[in-house]
Amino acid sequence: MKESLQEIIQHSIRPLFQIEIGDFVLCFSSTLVASFVAGVLFLAVFVSIGVAVQKGKPKSLAIVGEIIYLSLRTFMRSMLGDKGDQFAPFIGALFGYILFSNLLGLFSPLGGLGLHWIVSPNIDLSCTLALATVGILYVHTVSIRGIGFKKWLHHFIEPYVFMLPIKIVEEIVKPISLSVRLFGNLFGEHVVYEIVFYLISFVVPVLLIFLGMFTGIVQAYVFSLLVLIYIKETMGVHT
Amino acid sequence: MDNVLAFYTISIVAAGLTIALAVMGAASAQGRAAASAFEAMARQPEAQGGINSSLILSLALIESLAIYALAVSLIILFANPFLSYVTVLP
């Protein structure tokens, strides 16, 4: 086989251009540019939906926006009760961004046309690690603000004091497991996609596109659901 | 050279065994989870929504174990930390 796995990795995550500021060299890799692209697409879609909702006329975009918001709010209230509303913006943004960046990976064969920045940014461990770090920092910020610093410290020695090391290890493992789950799923799928596209590029990749859509949606859902569950278990102890 | 060859052979076998064993366990666990979820859904069709969402969550949690094994086997194959010890030897 001509295209080994190493070549696929080097082909997918490649440096595109770099900016030199004095001694600093900022290297823009394809996944970094792809993450910007996913963010811009996400912003464009949802800002247009938001503008349509604010106009107050029940047109198609506004109805779509209301359906999305209502289903998000129903979901949040089923998880956290009345407190769920305040976390809806962050969880929704996390879900939407991860969904957009996963679905961007479906267009990765367009890289053959020279558009190397069309890959899923989540095939790079640094992107998923950044997402998971932001999620976990949000969990702790929200729980400190919600239940107070003392109670937040107290949840480490809940229910017994000798659980402290286990709890600390758990807090360290949380972002790692979140990021590696997303990275592994997306990367494995990307590799399978590239290999099948190289071997048979006729009809068979369509089936894999379905699989990729399913994986992308499920992984975005699982990521945001896990962040929500962490919020629930950090805050729910004392409420 | 013999050393390096043996090292690569063992690495490939270990990577294959890692992913195979992990996927065996994860597949049987996922099958069991899905089977009991469907059983619960058939017994109580009105609880479908809650069962569905927790089923997807638990499937993803089980799958993540297989994904960890995938990460380990990728590390063994492409970023093996002990490769430098082997190549230094005569």
Contacts between the chains, C-beta under 8 A, distances in Angstrom:
chain1	res1	chain2	res2	distance
A	5	B	77	7.5
A	5	B	78	7.2
A	6	B	78	6.4
A	9	B	78	7.6
A	177	B	64	6.6
A	177	B	68	8.0
A	180	B	64	7.5
A	180	B	67	6.6
A	180	B	68	6.4
A	180	B	71	5.7
A	181	B	60	7.2
A	181	B	63	7.9
A	181	B	64	4.2
A	181	B	67	5.7
A	183	B	71	7.7
A	184	B	64	7.6
A	184	B	67	3.4
A	184	B	68	7.3
A	184	B	70	5.2
A	184	B	71	5.5
A	185	B	63	7.5
A	185	B	67	6.1
A	188	B	67	7.3
A	188	B	70	5.9
A	218	B	56	6.3
A	218	B	60	6.6
A	219	B	60	7.4
A	221	B	56	6.8
A	222	B	56	7.1
A	222	B	57	6.5
A	222	B	60	4.0
A	225	B	53	7.8
A	225	B	57	5.9
A	226	B	57	7.8
A	229	B	57	8.0
